[in-house]
């Protein structure tokens, strides 16, 4: 009996897992650092007790001004019953630069998170239960409660996301090797797993896009039930509520669903969108007495970011937050450079190729639709950020990847199927995919414990003196 085809498939699958593990190990090796903040903090604390210094705390309960901004809102809501974060940010290690200042309902100037309040309001729900049952606060137990909440709002949704990727894979490719390649890429080779450790808007946006795609598949092939339309509209809108540029996906997905069955769109999809819209604008009004989120208040005479000591004043911005002066340089670096979508995660090159193949060969109706949608969205989203003024051309700030495009990841995975089906039938193709996957896993694992660091390409260019 000839077992060669079976052995080839088996070793092809082994190779995918080995390649992903190799990339993870390489990323951690490149990022290793001998600094032990725990021991250093203990040493500084001993000096503090001896009266030799005042500031000794180095460890922070959360990893960045970005996620502390949301955590501050969560604490303020549960512990003080308000969206005002003034009392929270005065505590040691709880301050954040991601804040705005404007009058409250009583006309008193107060600080608020600069992030739209819907996500923080949802996270405040389980924290309220913990606080009411135990009396414990995030200020007292930041590691225990904070990590527990992250397991609930990040880790569990990511498991569901991977299950959705596997569900779609079974239906979009007959090749087990292709299905495994996409699942391994989703689990090891993207920045979504990197950001599981931080409260952020990009992960729920991507998960929502994946669920919406699952509903679209059901609608595309079976016209779908009311529930499918409602959930599709709900999750596509929630993706937009988390990541504003995903509003373009919500609009295109609504058009696709309407092309399949416009009556069910009116009965199910649009009500789902409406639920999120009411929640988004409602929480924003409760927090700020305005329907517009904080980032829409940056005009002269109505600039919530302009207050004494604000980091976001032009003269106070530091490093990468000063913005890239050249649009051409910015366009290069967010695509092929130090924060590049394709340089940091080269597996996405296969997604673009696959999208083109699906349109040319009509691989399948659903994949072709996703391919066209993804190509349009890539042009729209990248073009949007390239067209921003210099102050906004900051690559997403101190971050390990171009985070504003992370919500596209589920679409990019779907588009990769035609290219992977083609390459999986060829030995050199499987080696190529393994190499691209290893490089992608390297980038995703380079931030060993904190996603709010510069990418490895950026650090390499700095080391070689090619960046100022």
URDAVEN-V616168 format. One record per residue. RES is the residue in one small letter. PHI is phi in whole degrees, 0 to 359 (* if undefined). Layout:
RES_PHI ; RES_PHI
This chain:
x_* ; x_269 ; x_260 ; x_301 ; x_299 ; x_295 ; x_295 ; x_298 ; x_296 ; x_301 ; x_288 ; x_295 ; x_292 ; x_304 ; x_297 ; x_298 ; x_294 ; x_297 ; x_297 ; x_297 ; x_296 ; x_298 ; x_295 ; x_298 ; x_296 ; x_295 ; x_298 ; x_291 ; x_296 ; x_292 ; x_260 ; x_300 ; x_215 ; x_276 ; x_293 ; x_251 ; x_292 ; x_297 ; x_294 ; x_297 ; x_295 ; x_297 ; x_296 ; x_294 ; x_293 ; x_297 ; x_295 ; x_297 ; x_296 ; x_273 ; x_77 ; x_269 ; x_203 ; x_261 ; x_266 ; x_231 ; x_279 ; x_251 ; x_282 ; x_246 ; x_293 ; x_224 ; x_267 ; x_203 ; x_302 ; x_296 ; x_282 ; x_298 ; x_300 ; x_288 ; x_298 ; x_298 ; x_294 ; x_302 ; x_296 ; x_299 ; x_297 ; x_281 ; x_273 ; x_234 ; x_68 ; x_211 ; x_272 ; x_287 ; x_251 ; x_304 ; x_287 ; x_283 ; x_285 ; x_276 ; x_284 ; x_303 ; x_71 ; x_246 ; x_287 ; x_209 ; x_276 ; x_273 ; x_216 ; x_234 ; x_224 ; x_199 ; x_292 ; x_274 ; x_297 ; x_267 ; x_85 ; x_269 ; x_289 ; x_221 ; x_266 ; x_221 ; x_297 ; x_280 ; x_272 ; x_306 ; x_280 ; x_300 ; x_297 ; x_297 ; x_296 ; x_294 ; x_292 ; x_296 ; x_301 ; x_295 ; x_294 ; x_300 ; x_298 ; x_299 ; x_294 ; x_290 ; x_283 ; x_243 ; x_79 ; x_284 ; x_237 ; x_295 ; x_293 ; x_279 ; x_231 ; x_296 ; x_286 ; x_292 ; x_288 ; x_299 ; x_293 ; x_299 ; x_293 ; x_294 ; x_299 ; x_286 ; x_263 ; x_244 ; x_295 ; x_297 ; x_301 ; x_292 ; x_296 ; x_298 ; x_300 ; x_296 ; x_295 ; x_295 ; x_300 ; x_295 ; x_299 ; x_294 ; x_300 ; x_299 ; x_261 ; x_254 ; x_209 ; x_272 ; x_272 ; x_297 ; x_297 ; x_296 ; x_302 ; x_292 ; x_300 ; x_293 ; x_294 ; x_295 ; x_299 ; x_295 ; x_274 ; x_235 ; x_251 ; x_231 ; x_280 ; x_295 ; x_293 ; x_299 ; x_270 ; x_298 ; x_277 ; x_230 ; x_286 ; x_214 ; x_269 ; x_286 ; x_294 ; x_298 ; x_295 ; x_294 ; x_300 ; x_295 ; x_298 ; x_298 ; x_295 ; x_297 ; x_296 ; x_300 ; x_294 ; x_297 ; x_299 ; x_297 ; x_293 ; x_298 ; x_264 ; x_227 ; x_67 ; x_73 ; x_266 ; x_305 ; x_301 ; x_297 ; x_293 ; x_297 ; x_294 ; x_299 ; x_294 ; x_300 ; x_284 ; x_294 ; x_288 ; x_293 ; x_301 ; x_291 ; x_294 ; x_277 ; x_230 ; x_309 ; x_299 ; x_292 ; x_300 ; x_294 ; x_295 ; x_302 ; x_294 ; x_293 ; x_296 ; x_297 ; x_295 ; x_296 ; x_298 ; x_293 ; x_295 ; x_286 ; x_197 ; x_291 ; x_292 ; x_290 ; x_296 ; x_293 ; x_277 ; x_239 ; x_296 ; x_295 ; x_300 ; x_297 ; x_298 ; x_295 ; x_301 ; x_292 ; x_300 ; x_297 ; x_295 ; x_295 ; x_287 ; x_294 ; x_294 ; x_295 ; x_290 ; x_298 ; x_283 ; x_237 ; x_55 ; x_209 ; x_282 ; x_273 ; x_292 ; x_306 ; x_292 ; x_270 ; x_248 ; x_229 ; x_270 ; x_305 ; x_88 ; x_214 ; x_249 ; x_287 ; x_272 ; x_259 ; x_212 ; x_304 ; x_85 ; x_297 ; x_296 ; x_273 ; x_291 ; x_306 ; x_285 ; x_259 ; x_295 ; x_237 ; x_54 ; x_294 ; x_287 ; x_289 ; x_91 ; x_276 ; x_296 ; x_265 ; x_295 ; x_293 ; x_296 ; x_297 ; x_300 ; x_293 ; x_286 ; x_273 ; x_247 ; x_235 ; x_256 ; x_289 ; x_242 ; x_289 ; x_302 ; x_265 ; x_281 ; x_282 ; x_234 ; x_294 ; x_298 ; x_287 ; x_301 ; x_293 ; x_292 ; x_294 ; x_298 ; x_297 ; x_297 ; x_296 ; x_297 ; x_295 ; x_286 ; x_283 ; x_260 ; x_55 ; x_306 ; x_198 ; x_301 ; x_292 ; x_295 ; x_298 ; x_298 ; x_296 ; x_298 ; x_297 ; x_300 ; x_293 ; x_299 ; x_297 ; x_294 ; x_300 ; x_296 ; x_295 ; x_291 ; x_295 ; x_298 ; x_300 ; x_286 ; x_294 ; x_281 ; x_293 ; x_295 ; x_305 ; x_299 ; x_262 ; x_269 ; x_242 ; x_64 ; x_87 ; x_79 ; x_286 ; x_207 ; x_279 ; x_198 ; x_283 ; x_294 ; x_289 ; x_252 ; x_297 ; x_293 ; x_281 ; x_305 ; x_301 ; x_295 ; x_296 ; x_297 ; x_298 ; x_291 ; x_283 ; x_302 ; x_300 ; x_294 ; x_290 ; x_301 ; x_291 ; x_289 ; x_294 ; x_272 ; x_230 ; x_299 ; x_297 ; x_294 ; x_294 ; x_296 ; x_296 ; x_298 ; x_299 ; x_294 ; x_296 ; x_293 ; x_298 ; x_295 ; x_294 ; x_295 ; x_301 ; x_297 ; x_290 ; x_259 ; x_303 ; x_285 ; x_299 ; x_219 ; x_225 ; x_288 ; x_271 ; x_225 ; x_290 ; x_295 ; x_295 ; x_294 ; x_299 ; x_295 ; x_295 ; x_296 ; x_298 ; x_299 ; x_276 ; x_79 ; x_269 ; x_238 ; x_287
